[in-house]
């Protein structure tokens, strides 16, 4: 496979790569890295990889999101189960203009909040532009 079909990234010091065809034509990633119709906010490192000063774990999820969608697979499978990682992913998806990924991560956080104490999650999201209202507390249903 030709090296010109591969995009290399250095994400916070972690090397990553994917095919240019991974990104849909209407995505910001395609505009930044493939067609270059939009100026990329990233610079190249000494090896020619795009240096992305973001969270490597979340960026890996972003790449898997694109890969799974392209393959017609269940992309939601790439979402982390840990609330801290989900909260981080909401911010990264917001930064990369991926509202569907952000919204699904928020839905997963809501599920976590239903199972656990949601104070931390509400505090985190109240500072977020993605979900500044936090989650509403559901009243416990009484057993009759």
LUMDREN-389670 format. One record per residue (C-alpha): residue in three letters; x, y negated, z. Coordinates in steps of 0.02 Angstrom, whole numbers, padded with zeros to 5 digits. Layout:
<atom resn="ALA" xx="X" yy="Y" zz="Z"/>
...
This chain:
<atom resn="UNK" xx="00000" yy="00000" zz="00000"/>
<atom resn="UNK" xx="00066" yy="-00170" zz="-00047"/>
<atom resn="UNK" xx="00126" yy="-00278" zz="00097"/>
<atom resn="UNK" xx="00033" yy="-00423" zz="00015"/>
<atom resn="UNK" xx="-00132" yy="-00339" zz="00064"/>
<atom resn="UNK" xx="-00085" yy="-00343" zz="00249"/>
<atom resn="UNK" xx="-00100" yy="-00489" zz="00368"/>
<atom resn="UNK" xx="00019" yy="-00484" zz="00515"/>
<atom resn="UNK" xx="-00016" yy="-00570" zz="00680"/>
<atom resn="UNK" xx="00086" yy="-00604" zz="00835"/>
<atom resn="UNK" xx="-00048" yy="-00627" zz="00968"/>
<atom resn="UNK" xx="00029" yy="-00692" zz="01128"/>
<atom resn="UNK" xx="00183" yy="-00585" zz="01092"/>
<atom resn="UNK" xx="00086" yy="-00428" zz="01039"/>
<atom resn="UNK" xx="00108" yy="-00378" zz="00857"/>
<atom resn="UNK" xx="-00053" yy="-00337" zz="00763"/>
<atom resn="UNK" xx="-00098" yy="-00314" zz="00581"/>
<atom resn="UNK" xx="-00248" yy="-00280" zz="00471"/>
<atom resn="UNK" xx="-00296" yy="-00277" zz="00289"/>
<atom resn="UNK" xx="-00350" yy="-00439" zz="00207"/>
<atom resn="UNK" xx="-00507" yy="-00349" zz="00150"/>
<atom resn="UNK" xx="-00558" yy="-00324" zz="00332"/>
<atom resn="UNK" xx="-00625" yy="-00502" zz="00342"/>
<atom resn="UNK" xx="-00792" yy="-00546" zz="00260"/>
<atom resn="UNK" xx="-00779" yy="-00686" zz="00133"/>
<atom resn="UNK" xx="-00893" yy="-00799" zz="00237"/>
<atom resn="UNK" xx="-00790" yy="-00780" zz="00397"/>
<atom resn="UNK" xx="-00671" yy="-00912" zz="00465"/>
<atom resn="UNK" xx="-00537" yy="-00777" zz="00466"/>
<atom resn="UNK" xx="-00552" yy="-00755" zz="00278"/>
<atom resn="UNK" xx="-00545" yy="-00944" zz="00254"/>
<atom resn="UNK" xx="-00392" yy="-00961" zz="00368"/>
<atom resn="UNK" xx="-00290" yy="-00809" zz="00318"/>
<atom resn="UNK" xx="-00347" yy="-00743" zz="00149"/>
<atom resn="UNK" xx="-00419" yy="-00880" zz="00036"/>
<atom resn="UNK" xx="-00336" yy="-01018" zz="00137"/>
<atom resn="UNK" xx="-00480" yy="-01134" zz="00095"/>
<atom resn="UNK" xx="-00477" yy="-01198" zz="00273"/>
<atom resn="UNK" xx="-00321" yy="-01256" zz="00363"/>
<atom resn="UNK" xx="-00266" yy="-01125" zz="00490"/>
<atom resn="UNK" xx="-00234" yy="-01189" zz="00666"/>
<atom resn="UNK" xx="-00094" yy="-01060" zz="00682"/>
<atom resn="UNK" xx="00088" yy="-01066" zz="00637"/>
<atom resn="UNK" xx="00200" yy="-00925" zz="00576"/>
<atom resn="UNK" xx="00330" yy="-00846" zz="00688"/>
<atom resn="UNK" xx="00510" yy="-00806" zz="00635"/>
<atom resn="UNK" xx="00452" yy="-00643" zz="00554"/>
<atom resn="UNK" xx="00314" yy="-00726" zz="00452"/>
<atom resn="UNK" xx="00170" yy="-00664" zz="00561"/>
<atom resn="UNK" xx="00035" yy="-00786" zz="00611"/>
<atom resn="UNK" xx="00067" yy="-00835" zz="00791"/>
<atom resn="UNK" xx="-00100" yy="-00837" zz="00881"/>
<atom resn="UNK" xx="-00085" yy="-00906" zz="01057"/>
<atom resn="UNK" xx="-00239" yy="-00815" zz="01121"/>
<atom resn="UNK" xx="-00279" yy="-00661" zz="01226"/>
<atom resn="UNK" xx="-00210" yy="-00505" zz="01138"/>
<atom resn="UNK" xx="-00339" yy="-00386" zz="01214"/>
<atom resn="UNK" xx="-00484" yy="-00493" zz="01153"/>
<atom resn="UNK" xx="-00404" yy="-00520" zz="00983"/>
<atom resn="UNK" xx="-00392" yy="-00332" zz="00962"/>
<atom resn="UNK" xx="-00578" yy="-00322" zz="00995"/>
<atom resn="UNK" xx="-00608" yy="-00459" zz="00866"/>
<atom resn="UNK" xx="-00511" yy="-00358" zz="00736"/>
<atom resn="UNK" xx="-00607" yy="-00199" zz="00781"/>
<atom resn="UNK" xx="-00770" yy="-00297" zz="00767"/>
<atom resn="UNK" xx="-00725" yy="-00339" zz="00586"/>
<atom resn="UNK" xx="-00662" yy="-00164" zz="00548"/>
<atom resn="UNK" xx="-00816" yy="-00076" zz="00615"/>
<atom resn="UNK" xx="-00936" yy="-00196" zz="00530"/>
<atom resn="UNK" xx="-00846" yy="-00172" zz="00365"/>
<atom resn="UNK" xx="-00860" yy="00017" zz="00383"/>
<atom resn="UNK" xx="-01045" yy="00004" zz="00425"/>
<atom resn="UNK" xx="-01015" yy="00077" zz="00596"/>
<atom resn="UNK" xx="-01082" yy="00028" zz="00766"/>
<atom resn="UNK" xx="-00971" yy="-00122" zz="00803"/>
<atom resn="UNK" xx="-01042" yy="-00140" zz="00979"/>
<atom resn="UNK" xx="-00937" yy="00013" zz="01026"/>
<atom resn="UNK" xx="-00782" yy="-00098" zz="01028"/>
<atom resn="UNK" xx="-00848" yy="-00205" zz="01172"/>
<atom resn="UNK" xx="-00760" yy="-00182" zz="01339"/>
<atom resn="UNK" xx="-00860" yy="-00120" zz="01488"/>
<atom resn="UNK" xx="-00768" yy="-00227" zz="01616"/>
<atom resn="UNK" xx="-00859" yy="-00391" zz="01660"/>
<atom resn="UNK" xx="-00696" yy="-00490" zz="01669"/>
<atom resn="UNK" xx="-00646" yy="-00435" zz="01494"/>
<atom resn="UNK" xx="-00822" yy="-00469" zz="01430"/>
<atom resn="UNK" xx="-00817" yy="-00644" zz="01503"/>
<atom resn="UNK" xx="-00650" yy="-00674" zz="01418"/>
<atom resn="UNK" xx="-00718" yy="-00605" zz="01255"/>
<atom resn="UNK" xx="-00864" yy="-00728" zz="01258"/>
<atom resn="UNK" xx="-00737" yy="-00869" zz="01258"/>
<atom resn="UNK" xx="-00627" yy="-00794" zz="01123"/>
<atom resn="UNK" xx="-00777" yy="-00755" zz="01011"/>
<atom resn="UNK" xx="-00835" yy="-00934" zz="01036"/>
<atom resn="UNK" xx="-00663" yy="-00999" zz="00986"/>
<atom resn="UNK" xx="-00660" yy="-00890" zz="00830"/>
<atom resn="UNK" xx="-00837" yy="-00942" zz="00780"/>
<atom resn="UNK" xx="-00911" yy="-00768" zz="00799"/>
<atom resn="UNK" xx="-01082" yy="-00799" zz="00878"/>
<atom resn="UNK" xx="-01146" yy="-00621" zz="00852"/>
<atom resn="UNK" xx="-00997" yy="-00549" zz="00947"/>
<atom resn="UNK" xx="-01012" yy="-00683" zz="01082"/>
<atom resn="UNK" xx="-01198" yy="-00654" zz="01105"/>
<atom resn="UNK" xx="-01178" yy="-00465" zz="01117"/>
<atom resn="UNK" xx="-01040" yy="-00488" zz="01248"/>
<atom resn="UNK" xx="-01158" yy="-00602" zz="01345"/>
<atom resn="UNK" xx="-01295" yy="-00469" zz="01335"/>
<atom resn="UNK" xx="-01172" yy="-00341" zz="01403"/>
<atom resn="UNK" xx="-01129" yy="-00462" zz="01544"/>
<atom resn="UNK" xx="-01314" yy="-00475" zz="01584"/>
<atom resn="UNK" xx="-01321" yy="-00286" zz="01599"/>
<atom resn="UNK" xx="-01172" yy="-00292" zz="01717"/>
<atom resn="UNK" xx="-01258" yy="-00427" zz="01819"/>
<atom resn="UNK" xx="-01412" yy="-00318" zz="01836"/>
<atom resn="UNK" xx="-01305" yy="-00180" zz="01910"/>
<atom resn="UNK" xx="-01186" yy="-00287" zz="02012"/>
<atom resn="UNK" xx="-01176" yy="-00453" zz="02102"/>
<atom resn="UNK" xx="-01199" yy="-00583" zz="01966"/>
<atom resn="UNK" xx="-01129" yy="-00731" zz="02064"/>
<atom resn="UNK" xx="-00958" yy="-00718" zz="01984"/>
<atom resn="UNK" xx="-01030" yy="-00698" zz="01810"/>
<atom resn="UNK" xx="-01149" yy="-00844" zz="01833"/>
<atom resn="UNK" xx="-01007" yy="-00953" zz="01896"/>
<atom resn="UNK" xx="-00898" yy="-00908" zz="01747"/>
<atom resn="UNK" xx="-01036" yy="-00934" zz="01620"/>
<atom resn="UNK" xx="-01093" yy="-01098" zz="01698"/>
<atom resn="UNK" xx="-00925" yy="-01169" zz="01641"/>
<atom resn="UNK" xx="-00948" yy="-01099" zz="01467"/>
<atom resn="UNK" xx="-01018" yy="-01188" zz="01315"/>
<atom resn="UNK" xx="-01084" yy="-01017" zz="01260"/>
<atom resn="UNK" xx="-01203" yy="-00991" zz="01405"/>
<atom resn="UNK" xx="-01197" yy="-01142" zz="01522"/>
<atom resn="UNK" xx="-01359" yy="-01095" zz="01608"/>
<atom resn="UNK" xx="-01291" yy="-00930" zz="01676"/>
<atom resn="UNK" xx="-01413" yy="-00788" zz="01705"/>
<atom resn="UNK" xx="-01579" yy="-00798" zz="01791"/>
<atom resn="UNK" xx="-01593" yy="-00687" zz="01944"/>
<atom resn="UNK" xx="-01730" yy="-00557" zz="01925"/>
<atom resn="UNK" xx="-01835" yy="-00528" zz="02077"/>
<atom resn="UNK" xx="-01832" yy="-00350" zz="02139"/>
<atom resn="UNK" xx="-01993" yy="-00259" zz="02099"/>
<atom resn="UNK" xx="-02081" yy="-00190" zz="02250"/>
<atom resn="UNK" xx="-02124" yy="-00006" zz="02254"/>
<atom resn="UNK" xx="-02308" yy="00024" zz="02284"/>
